[in-house]
Amino acid sequence: MDSTSLTQYALVNGARLRYVDQGQGPPLLLIHGLGASHADWDQQIAALSRIFRVIAPDLRGHGDSDAQGPYSVERFATDLFQLVEQLGLGAHALIGHSMGGAVAMQMAILRPERIVKLVLCNTLPSFRPRTLAQKQQLWLRLWVARLLGNARLSRITAKRMFPNPDQQVLREAVAERNGRTDSAVYLESLRALSRWSVQDKLQWLRMPSLVLASEHDYFPASEAQTFAEALPDGRYRMFEGAHHGLPMERPDEFNRTVLDFLMPGAGTAGGKGETALNWLRVDTQAVPKIDVKDLLKKV
């Protein structure tokens, strides 16, 4: 199902954010990557909203949300906490893809009592370039976005994410959609992301966490495995043959894997995962209210 007919808007930290709110049940927040939008999650929204209340926002400056800076992982996280507060979600699960994984980790570190389970896809706990190759890749993306524009960069990255001949329709759709992100927003967000790291705070992520990696990602799958092993309650799975756009490239396999982690038993024939629902039956009155002003001091 196309999510465009299900979108709503909320005023968050001075910016109007667009988001999808679909389904009933335990709350689940989906966070897209750099230059993308909630539309990257269309296959997940359709499948997971049968069990969860799925919230999929456009981060500020992305999709149809207001392009109002500044842009940073910390700002995105505080935006989403205010959205969560407005929607009265209480404790919830998070799925983050790429930069969205960074935002999810930032949220889980700022307010761990709010995050029940964490799914981190095609992402790492630090986006700071360390090697010469990583620095060259960052410089290239900055150069293309600055001189040729994000629309051109989007076509290049879409070809890397979906290189196979049978992925042409998906490749073109993602390139066109993500190419709409303003180049200035993309550049500022990318620069901020390249300075972000929580490598020294992984011990704070004590909630059950699932790290999903692709064989042909922008970084070796071994780095994602090392990341998962460093988490207090981490799990790891690598998808052979997949690339950086895992949720879109392998939606059925991705959805089954995520569902088995979030709600064990729900994905089996006739299974409803009723006993697993207990992990999200949280007394929301007992969950501390989020002081957004306090969070903004940390941005």
LINRA-V437201 format. One line per field, one symbol per residue. ss: DSSP state (H for helix, E for strand, - for the rest). psi: psi as a letter, one per 30 degrees, with the letter a starting at -180 (. if undefined). Layout:
BEGIN
ss = ???
psi = ???
END
This chain:
BEGIN
ss = --HHHHEEEEEE--EEEEEEEE----EEEEE------HHHHHHHHHHH----EEEEE---------------HHHHHHHHHHHHHHH----EEEEEE-HHHHHHHHHHHH-HHHEEEEEEE----E-----HHHHHHHHHHHHHHHH--HHHHHHHHHHHH---HHHHHHHHHHHHHH----HHHHHHHHHHH---E-HHHHHH---EEEEEEE------HHHHHHHHHH---EEEEEE------HHHH-HHHHHHHHHHHH------------HHHHHH---HHH-----HHHHH---
psi = kkfefgllkkjjhgkjkklkjklkakkkkkjlakgalfffgeeeeeefffeljkkjlklkflbglkijalkleeeeeeeeeeeeeefhfbkllkkkkcefeeeeeeefeeifffjelkkjkhllfkgkkeleeeeeeeeeeeeeeeeflfeeeeeeeeeeeifkeggeeeeeeeeeefffkkeeeeeeeeeeeffkkgeggfffiflkkkkklkehaflkfeeeeeeeffkehllkkkjkflafhefeeheeeeeeeeeeeeikffflkfkfheeffffgikjfffkkkkjeeeefff.
END
